Amino acid sequence: MTSAIAFSFARAGADRLALQDVLLASPAPGGALLRDLARAKGHDHAVRYLDRVWRRAVRKTGESEPIRERRDAVVALAELRTAIEVFPWAGQAGQTDRANLLFRLGMCERSGGMDHDVSQRQLALGIGASESTVKRSDKRLQAAGWLWRVQRGSSEGSSKWRLGRPVGGAVEVSSPVDHHRQGGHEAPGYLDGVNRRQASATEPAAPSQDPAELDFRLLSDLMGRDAFRARGLGRTCAEVLSALAHRDGQSALELAASTRRHRATVHARLARLLAHDLVVKVGELYHLADGVLDAPAARPQGNRMPAWRPADRWDDVAAELGVFGASYRQWCLYAFDRIAAEDVYRRVREHARPARPAAPITEADHEFLNAWSDQFEHTTTAMAA
């Protein structure tokens, strides 16, 4: 909490003395830790602790301009979206981390700031993943500097988060696949992938820093649909569709370069998309099928419950693959968990000892106390005599 407050002060252009006055000299709830340190170990110890927190916050915000109005926040969000889109996310974990950030970024763009409230269960439904997968993704993003948790969630509300950017090379940016280097069998197909893996054991491919060319807003919307879950079309199919939405009419090799995926993987995903009439092949080029983007990719805002019966083309594809209803079942499971948790919290509150306030003393109580005092003094005097 202290780090988050220091970060906000640094982004707003305030100085350390202003932060010290707010946290130490005022009864603000955010300064409870510093005031406890000052009482236990002295004022100087609390000030030294605050200095370390302040230096870390200034270092984190040193390469960005302070946000003083909404226009600055919009510019910062646009810069962050560019940074997320050009970052070379590698592997399945990278796909999950990118989907995680894109979902959070969409919430921040609607609210107009880096701060947002979201639970891990809500995030899991939004990107079509399990809760454990989202927890691992949040830990990776926090360690890399993309994400800060301002306040831990409770039974009364979701966690409070803030988006950030890695500063000073905090993240090792490298892509494990070089799409311009072809080793082993030159023809496209699964044999190329086998030989590439055998060749990479002795001579690894050089890393490539070229960004993916995708329609990232469409990709973020597709991630929450049942059709693109792990047992359905998969995330790479969503990337292929997003690449074609960004630039229609690409060959398989061009799609491999656009999605930053191996061409054997792209060939397999294109065959799956062709089987469901989502793309069409004209010569060596692939195009989006007519009406694919006419169906709404994202659920309507404010509708927290996923559809329980097919509503558009994406739901029909999910029903053909046998994965439709996964989001609805997951939502029901989370709802039952919340009901069970609320029941536990209720029983704990009922068994807890209530904090009973002291009863006020009435006039009758004063009369009784005065009479009892007079009788006590009279008895004591008689016994002494």
C-alpha positions, 0 to 999 in steps of 0.5 A, a space after each residue: 500500500 505504501 509503494 502504491 501511494 508513493 507511485 501515485 505521488 511520483 506520477 502526479 509530480 509531488 515531492 517526498 516531503 508531501 508524501 511524508 506529511 500525508 502518511 506520517 503527520 495525518 491520520 490517513 489509513 494508508 500511513 498506518 504502517 509508517 506510523 506503527 514503525 515510528 512508534 515502535 522503532 522511532 521517527 528516523 527509522 520510519 523516514 528511512 523506510 519511506 526514503 527507500 520506497 520513494 526512491 523505488 517509486 521515482 525509479 519506476 516512473 522516471 521514464 514516463 511523464 506525470 499524469 495530471 489530467 485525462 488527456 495525459 492518461 489517454 496518451 499513457 494508455 495508448 503508449 502502453 497498448 503500443 508497448 504490449 502489441 510490439 512486445 515479443 510474447 513467446 510460447 503459450 505462457 506469453 499468449 496468456 500474459 498478452 491476453 491478460 494485459 489486453 483484457 485489463 487494458 480494455 477495462 482501463 481504456 473504458 475507465 480512463 486510467 491505469 487503475 482498475 478493479 478485477 477479480 481473478 475469476 472475472 479475468 479467467 472468464 474474460 480470457 477463456 482460461 482457468 483461475 490457476 492459469 490466471 494466477 500464474 500469469 499475474 505472478 509473471 506480470 508482477 515480477 516483470 513490472 507490467 502489473 502492480 497490485 494496489 490492494 488485495 481483494 476480499 469478500 466485499 470487493 475485487 482486488 485493485 490493480 495498476 498497469 505499468 511498464 518494465 523499466 531498465 530491461 526488467 524483462 528479457 525480450 527474445 523470441 524462440 523462433 526465427 521465421 526467416 531461418 529455415 533449417 532441415 526440411 524446407 517444405 512446409 508441414 510437420 516434418 519441418 517442425 521435427 527437423 527444426 527442433 532437432 537442429 535447434 538442439 545443437 544450433 539454436 535459432 537467432 532471436 527475432 524482435 519483429 512485432 506481431 501484426 494482428 488486430 489486437 482488439 479483435 484478438 482480445 474479444 475472441 479470447 473470451 469466446 468458447 470457440 477459442 478455448 484449449 479444446 476448441 480452435 485454440 488461441 493460435 486460430 484466434 491469432 490467425 483470424 486477427 492477422 487476416 483481419 489486420 491485413 486480408 489475403 496472406 499466404 501461410 508464410 506471411 501468416 507465420 511472420 504476422 503471428 510470430 508462430 511456426 509455419 507448421 503450426 499455422 498450416 495446421 490451424 489454417 486447415 482447422 479454420 478451413 474445415 469450419 468455413 471461417 477462412 477461404 483459400 484462393 490460390 496461395 492466399 487465405 482470406 476471411 470468409 464472408 460474414 465472419 466479422 459481422 458476428 459480435 466477437 465480444 459479449 455485450 458490456 454489463 452482461 456478466 453471465 455468459 450465454 447458455 444457448 448459441 447466439 451467433 456464429 462463434 457459438 455455433 462453431 463452439 457447439 460443433 466442436 463440443 466446447 460450447 457452454 464451458 464459460 457458462 459452466 465456469 461462471 456457474 461454478 464460480 457463482 456457487 463458490 461465492 455463495 458457499 463463501 458468503 455462507 461461511 463468512 455469515 456463520 463466522 460473523 454469527 459465532 463471533 462475539 458481538 461488540 456490545 456498546 456500554 449501556 448509558 447511565 440513566 437518572 434511575 441508575 444515579 439515584 440507586 448509586 447515591 442511595 447505595 453510597 449513603 447506606 454504605 457510609 452509614 453502615 461503615 460509620 456505625 461499625 467504626 463506632 
